[in-house]
């Protein structure tokens, strides 16, 4: 009942920027908590950032000061602005939305940062 579609990934040089988007459809609410996660090859999926219904944000230490999560409730879309990208940011990025207590995931978008 909930679909999440990420976009905006790609190949970028170190120091560059990308903006990821995650558009939601289906049975969703503007108060749903949302977040971004990432998974590098051979590693476990890790949390990157979250935003709650009140607009409060939290970030992993590894991205704090470089990444910004935001939401456009009118478009049911959550964004991840990524600046000063590093090779270690290379991963598949996934958005997550919790609807009525149930987590939903997008299919992921690949981000590759070259040195």
Secondary structure, DSSP 4 states (H G I P E B T S, - for coil): -EEEEEE--EEEETT--EEEEEEEEES--TT--EEEEEE-TTS--EEEEEE-TT--EEE-TTTTTTEEEEEETTTTEEEEEE-S--GGG-EEEEEEEEETTEEEE---EEEEEE-
